[in-house]
Structure formats: structure tokens, C-alpha cells
Amino acid sequence: MSNDFSEKIELSGFKDVDEAAMSYLKRIAASYVKRFNEICEEFEKLTIRMKKVHAQVRSEKYEIHVSVLDKGKLFTSAVTDKNLLGAADAALTKVEHEIGEK
């Protein structure tokens, strides 16, 4: 089995995010995908969607929606925060806990 899970990650809404933040976001997503592959019955896909909720300079808020597809079952979470990467990590953590409780 390959350790490259990039084909199982879908990111959308991040076109305005700088390259450094995107690189870090992809690393966060990849580490969670490894974890989901361990705890899911049959991990299929991770989707992370972002939309800016409040787009004023220096006070942006990001709404992050995460969904994980595991053997046809969808696990979802959403977090809104001023810190894009913190919101993504928090949303991924919520989904991880939800999967762990199934």
C-alpha cells in the first residue's frame, strides 16, 4: 500500500491563500489522512472547504468545513476562526473524535 494519500484529499476555496499557508495546510491534511486510514473501517476521502466569513483586512474569519468518507458513511465538522490553520486543525480534530466514537 502506498503512503501517498494525496489522491484522497480534496481542498476547495483556498485560491486566495498564500503558498506557505497552503503548504502547511497540506501537511496537516496529510497527517490526518494517515490517522484516518488507521481508525476508519475503509477510509475513502477527506474534503476540506474554506470560505471567508468576514473579509476585512486584519480581521478575517475563516469557516472551515471538513468531511471524511468512511465506507460510505460521512463524518463532518465545521469551525470558524480568525486563524485559518487553527480552524482547519480544530475541524479535523473534531472529525477524528467523531470517527473514534463510532
C-alpha positions as CSV (number, residue, x, y, z in Angstrom):
1,M,0.0,0.0,0.0
2,S,1.3,3.5,-0.9
3,N,1.9,6.1,1.8
4,D,0.9,8.9,-0.6
5,F,-2.6,9.7,0.3
6,S,-2.8,13.0,-1.8
7,E,-5.3,11.5,-4.2
8,K,-7.7,11.1,-1.2
9,I,-7.5,14.8,-0.2
10,E,-9.7,17.4,-1.7
11,L,-9.2,21.1,-0.9
12,S,-11.5,23.8,-2.1
13,G,-12.0,27.5,-1.6
14,F,-8.3,28.2,-0.9
15,K,-7.4,30.1,-4.1
16,D,-6.5,33.3,-2.2
17,V,-4.4,31.5,0.5
18,D,-0.6,32.2,0.2
19,E,1.8,29.4,-0.8
20,A,3.3,29.0,2.7
21,A,0.0,28.5,4.4
22,M,-1.2,26.1,1.7
23,S,2.0,24.0,2.1
24,Y,1.4,23.8,5.9
25,L,-2.3,23.0,5.4
26,K,-1.4,20.2,3.0
27,R,1.0,18.8,5.6
28,I,-1.7,19.0,8.3
29,A,-4.2,17.3,6.0
30,A,-1.7,14.5,5.1
31,S,-1.0,13.7,8.7
32,Y,-4.7,13.4,9.5
33,V,-5.3,11.3,6.4
34,K,-2.7,8.8,7.8
35,R,-4.6,8.8,11.1
36,F,-8.0,8.4,9.3
37,N,-6.6,5.5,7.3
38,E,-5.7,3.8,10.7
39,I,-9.0,4.4,12.5
40,C,-11.6,4.2,9.7
41,E,-13.0,0.9,8.6
42,E,-12.4,1.8,4.9
43,F,-11.2,5.4,4.5
44,E,-12.2,6.9,1.2
45,K,-11.8,10.6,1.1
46,L,-11.0,13.8,3.1
47,T,-12.5,17.1,1.9
48,I,-11.6,20.4,3.4
49,R,-13.6,23.5,2.2
50,M,-12.9,27.1,3.3
51,K,-14.9,30.3,2.9
52,K,-14.1,33.7,4.3
53,V,-16.9,34.8,6.6
54,H,-15.7,38.3,7.5
55,A,-13.2,39.6,4.9
56,Q,-12.0,42.9,6.4
57,V,-8.2,43.4,6.5
58,R,-6.6,42.0,9.7
59,S,-10.0,40.7,11.0
60,E,-10.7,37.9,8.5
61,K,-12.6,35.0,9.8
62,Y,-12.4,31.6,8.1
63,E,-15.1,29.0,8.1
64,I,-13.7,25.5,7.6
65,H,-15.8,22.5,6.7
66,V,-14.3,19.1,6.9
67,S,-15.8,15.8,5.8
68,V,-14.4,12.3,5.9
69,L,-16.0,9.5,3.9
70,D,-15.5,6.1,5.6
71,K,-17.1,3.1,3.9
72,G,-19.9,5.2,2.6
73,K,-20.6,7.0,5.9
74,L,-19.9,10.7,6.1
75,F,-18.4,12.4,9.2
76,T,-18.4,16.2,9.2
77,S,-17.5,19.2,11.2
78,A,-17.2,23.0,10.8
79,V,-15.1,25.6,12.7
80,T,-15.0,29.3,12.3
81,D,-11.9,31.2,13.5
82,K,-9.6,34.1,12.7
83,N,-6.7,31.6,12.3
84,L,-7.1,29.6,9.1
85,L,-4.7,26.8,10.1
86,G,-6.0,26.6,13.7
87,A,-9.6,26.4,12.3
88,A,-8.5,23.6,9.9
89,D,-6.8,21.7,12.7
90,A,-9.7,22.1,15.1
91,A,-12.2,20.9,12.4
92,L,-10.0,17.9,11.6
93,T,-9.7,17.0,15.3
94,K,-13.5,17.1,15.7
95,V,-14.0,14.7,12.9
96,E,-11.2,12.4,14.3
97,H,-13.0,12.3,17.6
98,E,-16.4,11.6,15.9
99,I,-14.9,8.7,14.0
100,G,-13.2,7.3,17.1
101,E,-16.5,7.3,18.9
102,K,-18.4,5.3,16.2
